[in-house]
Amino acid sequence: MTSIAAMVMAKRKEVYGSINGYEMLRSEVVHLLAMLLRKDANERQSIPGLNPDRVDIIVAGVIVADELMAHFSANLLRINERGIREGLILKALRKQRLLPAAPRPRNWRDRVLEYARSCHHDEEHALQVAKLARDIIDALASIFSFGEKERQMLEAAALLHDVGYFISYSGHHKHTYHLVRHADLFGFTPREREIVAHVARYHRKSLPKKKHEGFARLTLPDQLLVRRLGGILRLADGLDRRRIGAVTAIDCSLKSSTFKIRLQSEGDVSVELFGGKAKGDLFELAFGKKLILVPAQATTNLSAIG
């Protein structure tokens, strides 16, 4: 199965950190099989993504996959990078009680936090940014059709947005992108992980541009999603500019041309207001709304920023 996915990925020129969880439509399997049947063994040697050791058996393998999908009326094939032999060995070891019982599956948030901690991130800041980002997307969800998966991708990006510091302070947002796209994020498909990586990458510095190779590879709907989720993350990061959790809660109000956020706090939040304004650029572009930031205790006329 991994060879099948590798060939499709190579054909599309998509490069993910791991093939595990990659999804293929039945139509892709059918077209792939037709292509393989037209080639002899020597011609199959030159197919990008195909392991030379699989040239002699790849046709039989794709036929099996195609027949199984037809038999079960399945339209989606999800790749597991581990082989049958690995599964049989693990099953035998557990049967003989030579391995501990299989651990309970972790949820996606636990895995994301585990990975972030391995990169020595600032967890308090990450959790604060994630909280603010969730509140913002909840206020936008009904109008912009954000579902649970979009919320999860945004939260994952918020929790991971500074892991690039593990490599270097300079350009850490770019390091974050590479670390996230190659991370083993439980519960996310390769496409979703790529989106999370891009959203985290655009939390600072340059806005998404077509000249950015990774961004240009995304489909147009995914580019829009990255702009919108990236705009929310960028704004939320600005609202914790001092990294002290000064903003205790936010109240969001969406109107036809504006998006107002009232910042609740126990002290002065002028720095956070400045940070949100400075990093609200992508949000305004992505959503077409003028951003207004005010402290909860102030009047809009005196304290509006935007």
DONUNU-906010 format. One line per 10 residues: number of its first residue (from 1); their letters; for each residue x, y, z of N, C-alpha, C. Coordinates in Angstrom, 2 decimals, padded with zeros to 5 digits. Layout:
NUM> A> X Y Z X Y Z X Y Z  ...
REM end
This chain:
1> MTSIAAMVMA> 000.82 -001.21 000.00 000.00 000.00 000.00 000.86 001.26 000.00  001.98 001.21 000.72 002.83 002.40 000.76 003.40 002.71 -000.62  003.72 001.67 -001.40 004.24 001.89 -002.75 003.20 002.56 -003.64  001.94 002.15 -003.48 000.86 002.75 -004.26 000.77 004.24 -003.97  000.73 004.59 -002.68 000.62 006.00 -002.31 001.85 006.78 -002.74  003.03 006.18 -002.63 004.26 006.87 -002.99 004.25 007.27 -004.47  003.72 006.39 -005.32 003.66 006.70 -006.74 002.70 007.85 -007.01  001.54 007.83 -006.36 000.57 008.91 -006.57 001.13 010.23 -006.06  001.77 010.20 -004.90 002.35 011.43 -004.35 003.44 011.98 -005.25  004.28 011.09 -005.79 005.35 011.54 -006.68 004.78 012.14 -007.96
11> KRKEVYGSIN> 003.70 011.54 -008.44 003.07 012.06 -009.66 002.52 013.45 -009.44  001.93 013.68 -008.24 001.38 014.99 -007.92 002.45 015.97 -007.48  003.66 015.48 -007.26 004.77 016.28 -006.73 004.44 016.81 -005.34  003.71 015.99 -004.56 003.42 016.34 -003.18 004.40 015.59 -002.30  005.01 016.27 -001.36 005.97 015.63 -000.47 005.54 015.84 000.96  005.17 014.78 001.65 004.77 014.86 003.04 005.84 014.18 003.88  005.89 014.50 005.15 006.88 013.92 006.05 006.68 012.44 006.25  005.45 011.96 006.20 005.16 010.55 006.42 004.03 010.15 005.49  004.09 008.92 004.98 003.04 008.43 004.09 001.87 007.87 004.89  002.09 007.66 006.20 001.06 007.08 007.04 -000.17 007.99 007.09
21> GYEMLRSEVV> -001.34 007.41 006.84 -002.58 008.18 006.85 -002.93 008.81 005.52  -002.06 008.65 004.50 -002.35 009.24 003.18 -003.61 008.59 002.61  -004.48 009.37 001.97 -005.74 008.88 001.46 -005.79 008.95 -000.06  -006.36 007.91 -000.68 -006.49 007.83 -002.13 -007.93 007.47 -002.49  -008.43 008.07 -003.55 -009.75 007.72 -004.06 -009.67 006.46 -004.91  -010.78 005.76 -005.05 -010.82 004.56 -005.89 -010.42 004.90 -007.31  -010.85 006.06 -007.80 -010.51 006.45 -009.17 -009.00 006.54 -009.37  -008.27 006.98 -008.34 -006.82 007.06 -008.44 -006.19 005.67 -008.53  -006.76 004.74 -007.76 -006.25 003.36 -007.81 -006.50 002.76 -009.19  -007.69 002.98 -009.74 -008.04 002.45 -011.07 -007.11 003.01 -012.14
31> HLLAMLLRKD> -006.89 004.32 -012.12 -006.03 004.95 -013.12 -004.58 004.49 -012.95  -004.15 004.31 -011.71 -002.80 003.84 -011.45 -002.61 002.43 -012.00  -003.59 001.57 -011.77 -003.51 000.20 -012.27 -003.45 000.18 -013.80  -004.26 001.00 -014.45 -004.25 001.06 -015.92 -002.88 001.49 -016.43  -002.26 002.45 -015.75 -000.93 002.91 -016.15 000.10 001.81 -015.99  000.05 001.07 -014.90 001.02 000.00 -014.64 000.88 -001.13 -015.64  -000.36 -001.44 -016.01 -000.59 -002.55 -016.96 -000.05 -002.23 -018.35  000.10 -000.95 -018.67 000.62 -000.56 -019.98 002.14 -000.66 -020.05  002.80 -000.87 -018.92 004.26 -000.86 -018.87 004.81 -002.25 -018.57  005.98 -002.53 -019.15 006.65 -003.78 -018.78 007.56 -003.52 -017.59
41> ANERQSIPGL> 008.25 -004.56 -017.13 009.07 -004.45 -015.90 010.14 -003.38 -016.04  010.78 -003.29 -017.20 011.83 -002.29 -017.38 011.28 -000.87 -017.33  010.10 -000.68 -017.92 009.49 000.66 -017.90 009.03 001.05 -016.50  008.60 000.05 -015.74 008.17 000.34 -014.38 009.33 000.77 -013.49  010.55 000.40 -013.87 011.73 000.79 -013.09 011.86 002.30 -012.98  011.37 003.02 -013.98 011.56 004.48 -014.03 010.39 005.27 -013.44  009.41 004.57 -012.87 008.25 005.27 -012.30 008.66 005.95 -010.99  008.50 007.28 -010.90 008.86 008.00 -009.66 008.08 007.47 -008.47  008.77 007.28 -007.36 008.12 006.85 -006.14 008.01 005.35 -005.96  008.26 004.58 -007.01 008.15 003.13 -006.92 009.49 002.52 -006.52
51> NPDRVDIIVA> 009.49 001.80 -005.42 010.69 001.09 -004.96 011.07 000.03 -006.00  012.32 000.04 -006.49 012.74 -000.95 -007.50 012.49 -002.38 -007.07  012.52 -002.64 -005.77 012.29 -004.00 -005.28 010.85 -004.44 -005.45  009.95 -003.49 -005.72 008.52 -003.81 -005.87 008.07 -003.86 -007.32  008.99 -003.67 -008.25 008.62 -003.61 -009.67 007.90 -004.87 -010.12  008.35 -006.04 -009.63 007.79 -007.31 -010.10 006.46 -007.66 -009.45  006.13 -007.02 -008.33 004.90 -007.40 -007.62 003.89 -006.26 -007.51  004.26 -005.08 -007.97 003.39 -003.92 -007.78 002.05 -004.08 -008.49  002.04 -004.68 -009.70 000.78 -004.85 -010.43 -000.18 -005.73 -009.63  000.34 -006.85 -009.13 -000.50 -007.74 -008.33 -001.02 -007.03 -007.08
61> GVIVADELMA> -000.16 -006.23 -006.47 -000.57 -005.52 -005.26 -001.68 -004.52 -005.53  -001.57 -003.78 -006.63 -002.61 -002.80 -006.96 -003.91 -003.49 -007.36  -003.80 -004.66 -008.03 -005.01 -005.42 -008.38 -005.74 -005.86 -007.12  -004.99 -006.32 -006.12 -005.62 -006.73 -004.85 -006.34 -005.54 -004.21  -005.66 -004.39 -004.17 -006.27 -003.20 -003.59 -007.53 -002.80 -004.35  -007.47 -002.85 -005.68 -008.61 -002.49 -006.51 -009.78 -003.44 -006.29  -009.49 -004.75 -006.24 -010.56 -005.73 -006.05 -011.19 -005.62 -004.66  -010.38 -005.37 -003.65 -010.92 -005.22 -002.30 -011.83 -004.00 -002.21  -011.40 -002.89 -002.83 -012.23 -001.69 -002.81 -013.54 -001.93 -003.55  -013.46 -002.67 -004.67 -014.68 -002.98 -005.43 -015.61 -003.89 -004.61
71> HFSANLLRIN> -015.03 -004.90 -003.95 -015.83 -005.86 -003.18 -016.57 -005.18 -002.04  -015.90 -004.25 -001.36 -016.51 -003.59 -000.21 -017.16 -002.26 -000.56  -017.22 -001.94 -001.86 -017.80 -000.66 -002.33 -017.16 000.53 -001.61  -015.84 000.44 -001.44 -015.09 001.50 -000.76 -014.57 002.50 -001.78  -014.71 003.77 -001.48 -014.22 004.80 -002.40 -012.95 005.48 -001.90  -012.53 005.15 -000.66 -011.37 005.80 -000.07 -010.42 004.75 000.50  -009.15 004.86 000.15 -008.12 003.96 000.65 -007.17 004.77 001.53  -007.03 004.36 002.79 -006.13 005.05 003.71 -004.90 004.17 003.94  -003.72 004.78 003.76 -002.47 004.03 003.82 -001.96 003.87 005.25  -001.53 002.66 005.57 -000.83 002.39 006.83 000.60 002.01 006.46
81> ERGIREGLIL> 001.57 002.78 006.97 002.95 002.56 006.54 003.57 001.30 007.14  002.91 000.69 008.12 003.43 -000.54 008.69 002.93 -001.75 007.88  003.77 -002.80 007.81 003.46 -003.96 007.00 002.70 -005.03 007.77  002.18 -006.02 007.02 001.43 -007.12 007.61 002.32 -007.92 008.54  003.59 -008.13 008.15 004.48 -008.92 009.00 004.68 -008.28 010.36  004.79 -006.94 010.38 004.93 -006.24 011.67 003.71 -006.50 012.55  002.54 -006.43 011.95 001.32 -006.67 012.71 001.24 -008.08 013.25  001.62 -009.07 012.43 001.58 -010.46 012.87 002.58 -010.71 014.00  003.76 -010.11 013.89 004.77 -010.29 014.94 004.29 -009.68 016.25  003.75 -008.45 016.18 003.25 -007.80 017.39 002.08 -008.58 018.00
91> KALRKQRLLP> 001.21 -009.10 017.14 000.08 -009.88 017.64 000.55 -011.13 018.37  001.56 -011.81 017.79 002.10 -013.02 018.40 002.78 -012.71 019.74  003.53 -011.60 019.78 004.21 -011.22 021.02 003.21 -010.90 022.13  002.13 -010.21 021.77 001.12 -009.88 022.77 000.39 -011.13 023.24  000.15 -012.06 022.32 -000.52 -013.31 022.68 000.28 -014.10 023.69  001.62 -014.04 023.55 002.51 -014.73 024.48 002.84 -013.87 025.70  002.20 -012.71 025.79 002.40 -011.77 026.89 003.85 -011.31 027.00  004.48 -011.16 025.85 005.86 -010.67 025.81 005.90 -009.16 025.57  004.73 -008.59 025.34 004.61 -007.14 025.20 003.49 -006.67 026.10  003.58 -005.44 026.59 002.47 -004.92 027.39 001.24 -004.74 026.51
101> AAPRPRNWRD> 000.09 -004.69 027.13 -001.14 -004.48 026.38 -001.05 -003.19 025.58  -001.68 -003.19 024.44 -001.65 -002.00 023.58 -002.17 -000.79 024.34  -001.44 000.32 024.29 -001.89 001.52 025.03 -003.19 002.05 024.46  -003.94 002.72 025.30 -005.17 003.36 024.83 -004.81 004.47 023.84  -005.54 004.56 022.74 -005.24 005.61 021.76 -005.27 006.99 022.40  -004.25 007.79 022.11 -004.23 009.16 022.61 -005.04 010.05 021.68  -005.56 011.13 022.23 -006.26 012.04 021.33 -005.26 012.95 020.65  -005.72 013.67 019.65 -004.82 014.49 018.83 -004.16 015.59 019.66  -004.89 016.16 020.63 -004.34 017.26 021.43 -003.17 016.79 022.30  -003.31 015.60 022.90 -002.22 015.06 023.71 -000.97 014.86 022.87
111> RVLEYARSCH> -001.16 014.35 021.65 000.00 014.10 020.79 000.67 015.40 020.36  -000.14 016.40 020.05 000.41 017.71 019.66 001.21 018.31 020.81  000.65 018.28 022.01 001.36 018.83 023.16 002.62 018.04 023.46  002.57 016.73 023.31 003.76 015.91 023.53 004.88 016.32 022.58  004.51 016.53 021.32 005.52 016.93 020.33 006.05 018.34 020.64  005.15 019.25 021.00 005.57 020.62 021.31 006.53 020.64 022.50  006.23 019.82 023.50 007.11 019.76 024.67 008.48 019.19 024.32  008.51 018.28 023.37 009.80 017.73 022.96 010.67 018.79 022.29  010.03 019.87 021.82 010.75 020.98 021.20 010.97 022.12 022.20  010.65 021.89 023.47 010.88 022.85 024.55 010.18 024.19 024.28
121> HDEEHALQVA> 008.91 024.11 023.91 008.18 025.35 023.60 007.73 026.04 024.89  007.26 027.26 024.74 006.70 028.03 025.84 005.23 027.62 025.97  004.96 026.67 026.85 003.62 026.07 026.89 002.55 027.05 027.37  002.85 027.88 028.34 001.84 028.82 028.83 001.41 029.78 027.72  002.38 030.27 026.97 002.06 031.15 025.85 001.26 030.41 024.79  001.67 029.19 024.46 000.97 028.41 023.44 -000.48 028.15 023.84  -000.70 027.80 025.10 -002.06 027.53 025.57 -002.92 028.79 025.56  -002.31 029.92 025.90 -003.04 031.19 025.86 -003.43 031.56 024.44  -002.50 031.42 023.51 -002.79 031.73 022.10 -003.87 030.79 021.58  -003.78 029.50 021.94 -004.79 028.54 021.50 -006.17 028.90 022.03
131> KLARDIIDAL> -006.24 029.33 023.30 -007.52 029.72 023.90 -008.12 030.92 023.16  -007.32 031.94 022.91 -007.81 033.13 022.21 -008.23 032.78 020.79  -007.44 031.93 020.11 -007.76 031.54 018.74 -009.09 030.77 018.69  -009.33 029.90 019.67 -010.60 029.16 019.71 -011.79 030.11 019.87  -011.64 031.10 020.74 -012.73 032.06 020.95 -013.02 032.86 019.69  -011.97 033.21 018.96 -012.15 033.99 017.73 -012.83 033.15 016.65  -012.37 031.91 016.46 -012.97 031.09 015.40 -014.41 030.72 015.74  -014.71 030.58 017.03 -016.09 030.29 017.42 -017.02 031.44 017.04  -016.52 032.67 017.11 -017.34 033.83 016.76 -017.55 033.95 015.25  -016.69 033.31 014.49 -016.75 033.39 013.03 -017.37 032.14 012.39
141> ASIFSFGEKE> -017.51 031.08 013.17 -017.83 029.76 012.63 -019.11 029.72 011.82  -020.18 030.30 012.31 -021.47 030.17 011.62 -021.48 030.87 010.27  -020.80 031.99 010.17 -020.78 032.76 008.91 -019.81 032.17 007.90  -018.67 031.69 008.37 -017.62 031.21 007.47 -017.51 029.69 007.43  -018.49 029.01 007.96 -018.60 027.55 007.86 -017.39 026.80 008.40  -016.92 027.22 009.56 -015.84 026.48 010.22 -016.44 025.36 011.04  -015.94 024.13 010.82 -016.41 022.98 011.57 -015.39 022.54 012.60  -015.62 021.36 013.16 -014.74 020.85 014.22 -013.33 020.60 013.70  -013.19 020.13 012.48 -011.85 019.86 011.94 -011.06 021.14 011.76  -011.69 022.21 011.29 -010.99 023.49 011.17 -010.56 024.00 012.54
151> RQMLEAAALL> -011.41 023.81 013.55 -011.05 024.20 014.90 -009.83 023.42 015.40  -009.81 022.12 015.11 -008.69 021.29 015.54 -007.38 021.70 014.86  -007.45 021.98 013.56 -006.24 022.38 012.85 -005.71 023.71 013.38  -006.62 024.64 013.66 -006.21 025.94 014.20 -005.59 025.76 015.58  -006.21 024.97 016.44 -005.67 024.78 017.78 -004.31 024.10 017.73  -004.17 023.10 016.86 -002.88 022.42 016.72 -001.80 023.41 016.28  -002.12 024.26 015.31 -001.16 025.26 014.84 -000.80 026.24 015.95  -001.79 026.62 016.77 -001.53 027.54 017.88 -000.59 026.90 018.91  -000.82 025.64 019.23 000.02 024.96 020.20 001.44 024.74 019.70  001.60 024.69 018.37 002.90 024.37 017.77 003.60 025.57 017.15
161> HDVGYFISYS> 003.00 026.75 017.18 003.48 027.83 016.32 004.91 028.29 016.65  005.39 028.04 017.84 006.74 028.50 018.19 007.76 027.36 018.33  007.44 026.16 017.87 008.40 025.06 018.05 009.68 025.29 017.26  009.64 026.19 016.28 010.83 026.50 015.49 011.95 027.11 016.30  011.63 027.67 017.50 012.68 028.18 018.37 013.66 027.07 018.75  013.22 025.82 018.69 014.07 024.68 019.03 015.30 024.62 018.12  015.14 025.14 016.91 016.25 025.14 015.95 017.00 026.46 015.98  016.26 027.56 015.90 016.91 028.87 015.88 015.87 029.95 016.11  016.27 031.04 016.77 015.36 032.18 016.95 015.12 032.85 015.61  016.19 033.06 014.86 016.08 033.72 013.56 015.28 032.85 012.60
171> GHHKHTYHLV> 014.22 033.42 012.06 013.40 032.67 011.10 012.71 031.48 011.72  012.36 031.58 012.99 011.80 030.39 013.65 010.45 029.98 013.06  009.73 030.92 012.45 008.45 030.55 011.85 008.64 029.58 010.67  009.74 029.75 009.94 010.04 028.82 008.85 010.48 027.47 009.38  011.24 027.48 010.46 011.63 026.22 011.09 010.40 025.50 011.63  009.45 026.27 012.16 008.20 025.68 012.65 007.50 024.95 011.53  007.43 025.56 010.36 006.76 024.93 009.22 007.35 023.55 008.92  008.66 023.48 008.83 009.31 022.21 008.49 009.16 021.19 009.60  009.25 021.62 010.84 009.09 020.68 011.96 007.68 020.10 011.99  006.69 020.95 011.80 005.30 020.49 011.89 004.94 019.58 010.73
181> RHADLFGFTP> 005.36 019.92 009.52 004.96 019.09 008.38 005.61 017.72 008.40  006.69 017.57 009.16 007.34 016.26 009.28 007.00 015.57 010.60  006.14 016.17 011.40 005.80 015.58 012.70 004.74 014.49 012.53  004.74 013.56 013.45 003.74 012.50 013.46 002.58 012.97 014.33  001.62 013.65 013.72 000.50 014.23 014.45 -000.70 013.29 014.40  -000.97 012.63 015.51 -002.07 011.68 015.61 -003.39 012.38 015.31  -004.20 011.77 014.45 -005.52 012.31 014.16 -005.60 013.25 012.98  -004.46 013.56 012.34 -004.45 014.46 011.19 -003.95 013.72 009.95  -004.64 013.90 008.85 -004.19 013.34 007.58 -003.01 014.16 007.07  -002.26 013.63 006.10 -001.15 014.41 005.53 -001.58 015.78 005.02
191> REREIVAHVA> -002.75 015.85 004.39 -003.23 017.16 003.91 -003.47 018.10 005.09  -004.11 017.60 006.12 -004.40 018.44 007.28 -003.12 018.87 007.99  -002.15 017.97 008.05 -000.88 018.33 008.67 -000.17 019.42 007.87  -000.28 019.36 006.57 000.31 020.40 005.72 -000.35 021.74 005.97  -001.66 021.75 006.14 -002.37 022.98 006.44 -001.96 023.52 007.80  -001.89 022.64 008.81 -001.45 023.05 010.15 -000.06 023.68 010.08  000.84 023.07 009.31 002.21 023.58 009.18 002.21 024.98 008.58  001.40 025.19 007.56 001.34 026.51 006.93 000.72 027.55 007.86  -000.35 027.20 008.54 -000.99 028.14 009.46 000.00 028.57 010.54  000.75 027.60 011.09 001.75 027.91 012.10 002.87 028.78 011.53
201> RYHRKSLPKK> 003.25 028.51 010.30 004.35 029.26 009.66 004.01 030.74 009.50  002.73 031.04 009.21 002.35 032.43 008.94 001.90 033.19 010.18  002.31 032.72 011.37 001.94 033.47 012.57 002.77 034.74 012.72  003.79 034.92 011.90 004.61 036.13 011.97 005.26 036.39 010.62  005.84 037.58 010.50 006.58 037.98 009.29 005.68 037.98 008.06  006.16 037.44 006.95 005.50 037.55 005.65 004.11 036.92 005.63  003.21 037.55 004.88 001.90 036.97 004.64 002.01 035.90 003.57  001.03 035.00 003.45 001.07 033.97 002.40 001.18 034.58 001.01  002.08 034.03 000.21 002.30 034.53 -001.15 002.39 033.35 -002.11  001.94 033.60 -003.34 002.00 032.55 -004.37 003.43 032.13 -004.68
211> KHEGFARLTL> 004.41 033.01 -004.42 005.80 032.66 -004.70 006.37 031.72 -003.65  005.67 031.55 -002.52 006.10 030.58 -001.52 005.77 029.18 -002.04  006.79 028.39 -002.24 006.63 027.10 -002.93 005.58 026.21 -002.26  005.68 026.06 -000.95 004.74 025.19 -000.25 003.31 025.68 -000.37  003.12 026.97 -000.18 001.78 027.56 -000.26 001.21 027.41 -001.67  002.04 027.60 -002.68 001.58 027.50 -004.07 001.13 026.09 -004.42  001.64 025.07 -003.71 001.25 023.68 -003.97 -000.15 023.37 -003.47  -000.66 024.17 -002.54 -001.98 023.90 -001.98 -003.08 024.20 -003.00  -004.20 023.53 -002.87 -005.36 023.85 -003.70 -005.87 025.24 -003.32  -006.64 025.85 -004.19 -007.16 027.19 -003.91 -008.02 027.22 -002.64
221> PDQLLVRRLG> -008.92 026.23 -002.43 -009.68 026.24 -001.17 -008.77 026.13 000.06  -007.72 025.33 -000.04 -006.81 025.18 001.10 -005.97 026.45 001.31  -005.65 027.14 000.23 -004.94 028.42 000.37 -005.81 029.42 001.13  -007.10 029.47 000.79 -008.01 030.37 001.50 -008.12 029.97 002.97  -008.19 028.67 003.23 -008.28 028.19 004.61 -007.03 028.57 005.40  -005.85 028.44 004.77 -004.61 028.83 005.44 -004.61 030.32 005.76  -005.08 031.14 004.82 -005.14 032.59 005.07 -006.05 032.90 006.26  -007.20 032.24 006.30 -008.16 032.55 007.35 -007.70 032.03 008.71  -007.29 030.76 008.76 -006.82 030.22 010.03 -005.52 030.91 010.44  -004.67 031.22 009.46 -003.43 031.93 009.75 -003.70 033.33 010.27
231> GILRLADGLD> -004.73 033.98 009.73 -005.09 035.31 010.20 -005.56 035.29 011.65  -006.32 034.25 012.00 -006.78 034.11 013.39 -005.60 033.86 014.32  -004.72 032.95 013.94 -003.56 032.63 014.78 -002.65 033.83 014.94  -002.40 034.52 013.87 -001.53 035.70 013.89 -002.09 036.75 014.86  -003.40 036.97 014.79 -004.06 037.93 015.67 -003.97 037.47 017.13  -004.29 036.19 017.38 -004.25 035.66 018.74 -002.85 035.75 019.34  -001.84 035.52 018.52 -000.46 035.62 018.99 -000.14 037.06 019.39  -000.63 038.02 018.61 -000.41 039.43 018.94 -001.08 039.83 020.23  -002.20 039.18 020.56 -002.94 039.51 021.77 -002.29 038.93 023.03  -001.21 038.21 022.85 -000.41 037.76 024.01 001.04 038.21 023.80
241> RRRIGAVTAI> 001.18 039.45 023.38 002.50 039.96 023.00 003.52 039.86 024.13  003.10 040.10 025.37 004.05 040.04 026.49 004.22 038.63 027.05  003.44 037.70 026.55 003.51 036.30 026.99 003.27 036.14 028.49  002.33 036.90 029.01 002.03 036.80 030.43 000.54 036.52 030.67  -000.19 036.22 029.62 -001.61 035.93 029.76 -002.41 037.10 030.29  -002.05 038.31 029.87 -002.71 039.51 030.39 -004.19 039.55 030.03  -004.54 039.04 028.86 -005.94 039.01 028.42 -006.61 037.78 029.03  -007.55 038.01 029.93 -008.19 036.88 030.62 -009.35 036.30 029.82  -009.96 037.10 028.97 -011.07 036.64 028.13 -011.31 037.67 027.05  -012.00 037.26 025.99 -012.35 038.20 024.92 -013.82 038.03 024.56
251> DCSLKSSTFK> -014.44 039.15 024.19 -015.81 039.15 023.69 -015.76 039.62 022.25  -016.27 038.79 021.34 -016.19 039.10 019.92 -017.56 039.47 019.36  -017.57 040.44 018.47 -018.81 040.89 017.85 -018.58 041.05 016.35  -019.30 040.26 015.56 -019.14 040.26 014.10 -020.29 041.03 013.45  -019.94 042.02 012.63 -020.93 042.77 011.87 -020.56 042.69 010.39  -021.34 043.35 009.57 -021.16 043.22 008.12 -019.78 043.65 007.64  -019.25 044.69 008.25 -017.95 045.19 007.78 -016.88 045.24 008.87  -017.24 044.87 010.10 -016.28 044.96 011.20 -016.28 043.70 012.05  -015.17 043.50 012.75 -015.07 042.44 013.75 -014.44 043.08 014.98  -015.25 043.22 016.03 -014.78 043.89 017.23 -014.44 042.88 018.32
261> IRLQSEGDVS> -013.31 043.10 018.97 -012.90 042.26 020.09 -012.69 043.15 021.32  -013.39 042.82 022.39 -013.18 043.50 023.67 -012.28 042.62 024.54  -011.19 043.20 025.01 -010.22 042.45 025.79 -010.49 042.63 027.27  -010.79 041.54 027.94 -010.98 041.58 029.39 -009.64 041.28 030.07  -009.36 042.00 031.14 -008.08 041.82 031.83 -008.18 042.40 033.23  -007.17 042.13 034.02 -007.10 042.69 035.37 -006.11 043.85 035.45  -005.56 044.22 034.32 -004.59 045.31 034.31 -004.55 045.97 032.95  -003.50 046.71 032.72 -003.33 047.44 031.46 -003.03 046.47 030.32  -003.69 046.65 029.19 -003.47 045.79 028.02 -003.08 046.61 026.79  -002.47 047.76 027.01 -002.10 048.60 025.87 -001.11 047.89 024.95
271> VELFGGKAKG> -000.21 047.09 025.54 000.75 046.35 024.72 000.04 045.29 023.89  -000.93 044.63 024.50 -001.69 043.60 023.78 -002.55 044.22 022.67  -003.11 045.40 022.93 -003.85 046.10 021.90 -002.94 046.44 020.72  -001.74 046.90 021.03 -000.77 047.22 019.98 -000.39 045.94 019.22  -000.15 044.85 019.96 000.24 043.59 019.33 -000.84 043.06 018.41  -002.10 043.14 018.85 -003.19 042.66 018.03 -003.36 043.49 016.76  -003.22 044.81 016.90 -003.30 045.67 015.73 -002.17 045.38 014.75  -000.97 045.23 015.26 000.20 044.99 014.40 000.08 043.66 013.66  -000.59 042.68 014.29 -000.66 041.35 013.68 -002.06 041.02 013.18  -002.88 042.04 013.00 -004.23 041.83 012.49 -004.33 041.97 010.99
281> DLFELAFGKK> -003.19 042.18 010.31 -003.21 042.43 008.87 -003.78 041.27 008.06  -003.31 040.07 008.34 -003.78 038.92 007.57 -005.25 038.64 007.86  -005.67 038.84 009.08 -007.08 038.64 009.45 -007.99 039.53 008.61  -007.65 040.82 008.53 -008.49 041.75 007.78 -008.53 041.39 006.30  -007.39 040.96 005.75 -007.35 040.57 004.33 -008.15 039.30 004.07  -008.00 038.33 004.96 -008.62 037.02 004.74 -010.14 037.05 004.92  -010.62 037.89 005.85 -012.05 037.91 006.14 -012.76 039.14 005.58  -012.01 040.11 005.09 -012.63 041.30 004.54 -013.37 042.11 005.59  -012.88 042.10 006.83 -013.51 042.82 007.93 -012.50 043.78 008.55  -012.96 044.97 008.92 -012.12 045.89 009.66 -012.06 045.43 011.10
291> LILVPAQATT> -010.86 045.31 011.63 -010.66 044.81 012.98 -010.66 045.97 013.98  -011.47 045.85 015.02 -011.54 046.85 016.08 -011.22 046.17 017.40  -010.21 046.68 018.09 -009.81 046.11 019.38 -009.98 047.16 020.46  -010.66 046.80 021.55 -010.87 047.74 022.65 -010.75 047.01 023.97  -010.25 047.68 025.00 -010.30 047.08 026.34 -011.74 047.08 026.83  -012.13 046.06 027.58 -013.53 045.89 027.97 -014.07 047.07 028.74  -013.22 047.74 029.53 -013.69 048.82 030.38 -013.69 050.17 029.69  -013.25 050.23 028.44 -013.15 051.53 027.75 -014.25 051.67 026.71  -014.51 052.88 026.30 -015.47 053.12 025.24 -014.79 052.95 023.90  -015.54 052.56 022.92 -014.98 052.36 021.58 -014.38 053.64 021.02
301> NLSAIG> -015.05 054.77 021.25 -014.56 056.03 020.69 -013.20 056.42 021.22  -012.94 056.12 022.49 -011.68 056.54 023.09 -010.55 055.55 022.86  -010.89 054.26 022.73 -009.83 053.26 022.76 -009.78 052.35 021.54  -010.60 052.59 020.55 -010.62 051.69 019.40 -009.27 051.70 018.71  -008.88 050.51 018.31 -007.65 050.37 017.54 -008.02 049.63 016.28  -007.86 050.22 015.15 -008.20 049.58 013.91 -008.73 050.59 012.92
REM end
